[in-house]
Amino acid sequence: MVSTPQLTQATPEMTFARLPRGLVALRGTDADVDVLVVGAGGAGLACAIAAHDEGAQVAVVEKLPRLQGNTMLSSGSVPGAGTRWQRAAGIADDAACFEADLRRQAGPHENEAMVAVLARVSGSLVEWLVDVAGLDLSLITLYRHVGHSVPRLHGPPTRRGADLMAGLVRAAESRGIPVAFGNRAVSLLWDGSRVCGVEVRTGPEPATMIGAHAVILATNGFGANPAMRARYCATTAAYEYAGAPGAEGEAIDWGLAVGARLANMGAYQGHASYAVPHGLLATWTLMELGGVIVDRHGQRMGNESLGYSAFSEISGTVSGPLYAVYDARIRDLTAAAQEEFAELAARGGAVEAADPTALAARLHIDAVGLRATLDEAGQAARGEREDVWGRRDWGRAPLQPPYVATRIATALLHTQGGLAVDGEARVLRPDGSVVGGLYAVGGAAAGISGFTGSRGYSSGNGLLAALGLGLIAGRSAGSAAAQARDREPAAAGSTT
Ligand SMILES: Cc1cc2nc3c(=O)[nH]c(=O)nc-3n(C[C@H](O)[C@H](O)[C@H](O)COP(=O)(O)OP(=O)(O)OC[C@H]3O[C@@H](n4cnc5c(N)ncnc54)[C@H](O)[C@@H]3O)c2cc1C
């Protein structure tokens, strides 16, 4: 009966009697649900809420003992084009403008049909998160976002993904959606023609089989799987990993086992300013407001206006420590608006000195090089010369004393390649046919951030694919499953 570790053949005798923790109340006698969501991240909870609201019985299984996915780590910024918050701020925007921005940033890739789908859903997604899921979101106007021609990202007041998740958890709880922690999906159930459930393990005890009309893979990408990174996304192999531990790429193996197509596997979101040893992101706002990135010789290596993700392709090739250099005004302005940076500064991650020579001494880097670099950058910021790296946006620069620096490294945040899906998030085979019963969303699905590398990533692409595709998948799988369930009793009745 069993074929591969990724696929288990379901049999008519298979019972669904053993229940994973948290699902006991589901039906009382078995663990057969309309829609089973694998992964309790932003994508998974958005799916679950949307599917529930379509009338489906939904359950979520999560392999970790608590909420610990990338959505928790994120800044919680969600793009929405044409929202009422943009209108209130006098910003003209719509799906067509967003789509054009996304295409410009990403260039050609293997998932282009999804660009219009996600641009179109984005505005209604943000309004759904606030009006239906009950989240508190506002338009972010303080800083520019990579890839966006207008302010379009919306986030919780704290700008923390943990608060976004708290809102989604409240919405799921208020609907009575069970989320079973410590339940690792290990294999898909296959009835010979479609996916019909998932095999789940809670520990050494025997696996539990959960039957479902639709399975939604919301397991994120493969950033935490070194072998898959080396295979599909080799440029990131030496980067620090700043993402969640659960992103181990199971959806890729399961998808391949049912003949799915993969797309954009070499694409990723990098971050060029991951503070070390603190393990927190030193927000790119520091650079947008005028900061520069230097190496141990005190020299810059590129145009910081490229943004944190694209710049990671440059910084990732430099060996040795790197530093973000800014000034006390920029530190204070940023700390006042972004809690995570304030925490980094409070934990000693923002070293201050009266002048470039003293700063170089504190960082143990070349003082002559750093002085020359800051002189040149200051001249470029004042318009007295062309910047050697072509930078034109200088924020509050030229930098002024006292100067501040953060030691940084290049990091992988999350991978952008995954399972190819259609406009309803249904998993596709190479010939374009749909794998029955199987959906993929968020980091498990192919992204829209270019074919390879980190330059194609527009800010917000991660949560757009998680929450936007999650909303689409939840609605589609939820309504299909609820209709199928409603038809069942009638069909049974007609035979008796
Ligand atoms: C530091 C950081 C900052 C970011 N900031 C932003 C931002 O501001 N805006 C933006 O758009 N994007 C941002 N991103 C990217 C964004 O966080 C991700 O793209 C997005 O959260 C992915 O959502 P997800 O639901 O697919 O994954 P996750 O939130 O990681 O959820 C996946 C869940 O699935 C679980 N799981 C995995 N495998 C299994 C299994 N076999 N069985 C059961 N459960 C399983 C995992 O444990 C996890 O809980 C950021 C990323 C990082 C790391």
The ligand as an SDF file (V2000), in Angstrom:
LIG
                    3D

 53 58  0  0  0  0  0  0  0  0999 V2000
   12.8770   38.5210    9.3530 C   0  0  0  0  0  0  0  0  0  0  0  0
   11.8550   38.4750    8.2700 C   0  0  0  0  0  0  0  0  0  0  0  0
   11.1270   39.6260    7.9610 C   0  0  0  0  0  0  0  0  0  0  0  0
   10.1420   39.5760    6.9500 C   0  0  0  0  0  0  0  0  0  0  0  0
    9.3680   40.6930    6.7150 N   0  0  0  0  0  0  0  0  0  0  0  0
    8.3930   40.6210    5.7720 C   0  0  0  0  0  0  0  0  0  0  0  0
    7.4800   41.6930    5.5570 C   0  0  0  0  0  0  0  0  0  0  0  0
    7.4590   42.6950    6.2860 O   0  0  0  0  0  0  0  0  0  0  0  0
    6.5900   41.6060    4.5300 N   0  0  0  0  0  0  0  0  0  0  0  0
    6.5240   40.4870    3.7440 C   0  0  0  0  0  0  0  0  0  0  0  0
    5.7120   40.4340    2.8320 O   0  0  0  0  0  0  0  0  0  0  0  0
    7.3110   39.4210    3.9720 N   0  0  0  0  0  0  0  0  0  0  0  0
    8.2320   39.4540    4.9690 C   0  0  0  0  0  0  0  0  0  0  0  0
    9.0020   38.3490    5.2050 N   0  0  0  0  0  0  0  0  0  0  0  0
    8.6920   37.1180    4.4800 C   0  0  0  0  0  0  0  0  0  0  0  0
    7.4260   36.5000    5.1030 C   0  0  0  0  0  0  0  0  0  0  0  0
    7.6100   36.3970    6.5000 O   0  0  0  0  0  0  0  0  0  0  0  0
    7.1470   35.1170    4.5250 C   0  0  0  0  0  0  0  0  0  0  0  0
    7.1570   35.1640    3.1230 O   0  0  0  0  0  0  0  0  0  0  0  0
    5.7740   34.6370    4.9790 C   0  0  0  0  0  0  0  0  0  0  0  0
    5.6450   34.8240    6.3700 O   0  0  0  0  0  0  0  0  0  0  0  0
    5.5500   33.1880    4.6330 C   0  0  0  0  0  0  0  0  0  0  0  0
    4.3460   32.7840    5.2470 O   0  0  0  0  0  0  0  0  0  0  0  0
    3.9800   31.2490    5.3310 P   0  0  0  0  0  0  0  0  0  0  0  0
    2.7000   31.1660    6.0590 O   0  0  0  0  0  0  0  0  0  0  0  0
    4.1250   30.6520    3.9900 O   0  0  0  0  0  0  0  0  0  0  0  0
    5.1430   30.6260    6.2440 O   0  0  0  0  0  0  0  0  0  0  0  0
    5.2990   30.5750    7.8320 P   0  0  0  0  0  0  0  0  0  0  0  0
    4.7920   31.7840    8.4860 O   0  0  0  0  0  0  0  0  0  0  0  0
    6.7430   30.2120    8.0710 O   0  0  0  0  0  0  0  0  0  0  0  0
    4.3740   29.3670    8.2600 O   0  0  0  0  0  0  0  0  0  0  0  0
    4.6330   28.0320    7.8400 C   0  0  0  0  0  0  0  0  0  0  0  0
    4.2950   27.1070    8.9900 C   0  0  0  0  0  0  0  0  0  0  0  0
    4.2560   25.7720    8.5080 O   0  0  0  0  0  0  0  0  0  0  0  0
    4.8150   24.9250    9.5040 C   0  0  0  0  0  0  0  0  0  0  0  0
    5.2060   23.6510    8.8790 N   0  0  0  0  0  0  0  0  0  0  0  0
    6.2280   23.4510    8.0210 C   0  0  0  0  0  0  0  0  0  0  0  0
    6.2800   22.1610    7.6640 N   0  0  0  0  0  0  0  0  0  0  0  0
    5.2650   21.5150    8.3080 C   0  0  0  0  0  0  0  0  0  0  0  0
    4.8340   20.1610    8.3560 C   0  0  0  0  0  0  0  0  0  0  0  0
    5.4580   19.1720    7.6990 N   0  0  0  0  0  0  0  0  0  0  0  0
    3.7550   19.8510    9.1200 N   0  0  0  0  0  0  0  0  0  0  0  0
    3.0930   20.8160    9.8350 C   0  0  0  0  0  0  0  0  0  0  0  0
    3.5110   22.1220    9.8360 N   0  0  0  0  0  0  0  0  0  0  0  0
    4.5750   22.4660    9.0760 C   0  0  0  0  0  0  0  0  0  0  0  0
    5.9570   25.7470   10.0300 C   0  0  0  0  0  0  0  0  0  0  0  0
    6.4350   25.2710   11.2750 O   0  0  0  0  0  0  0  0  0  0  0  0
    5.3410   27.1360   10.0990 C   0  0  0  0  0  0  0  0  0  0  0  0
    4.7140   27.3660   11.3430 O   0  0  0  0  0  0  0  0  0  0  0  0
    9.9680   38.3760    6.2160 C   0  0  0  0  0  0  0  0  0  0  0  0
   10.7160   37.2340    6.5260 C   0  0  0  0  0  0  0  0  0  0  0  0
   11.6380   37.2690    7.5550 C   0  0  0  0  0  0  0  0  0  0  0  0
   12.4060   36.0180    7.8880 C   0  0  0  0  0  0  0  0  0  0  0  0
  1  2  1  0
  2  3  1  0
  2 52  2  0
  3  4  2  0
  4  5  1  0
  4 50  1  0
  5  6  2  0
  6  7  1  0
  6 13  1  0
  7  8  2  0
  7  9  1  0
  9 10  1  0
 10 11  2  0
 10 12  1  0
 12 13  2  0
 13 14  1  0
 14 15  1  0
 14 50  1  0
 15 16  1  0
 16 17  1  0
 16 18  1  0
 18 19  1  0
 18 20  1  0
 20 21  1  0
 20 22  1  0
 22 23  1  0
 23 24  1  0
 24 25  2  0
 24 26  1  0
 24 27  1  0
 27 28  1  0
 28 29  2  0
 28 30  1  0
 28 31  1  0
 31 32  1  0
 32 33  1  0
 33 34  1  0
 33 48  1  0
 34 35  1  0
 35 36  1  0
 35 46  1  0
 36 37  1  0
 36 45  1  0
 37 38  2  0
 38 39  1  0
 39 40  1  0
 39 45  2  0
 40 41  1  0
 40 42  2  0
 42 43  1  0
 43 44  2  0
 44 45  1  0
 46 47  1  0
 46 48  1  0
 48 49  1  0
 50 51  2  0
 51 52  1  0
 52 53  1  0
M  END
$$$$
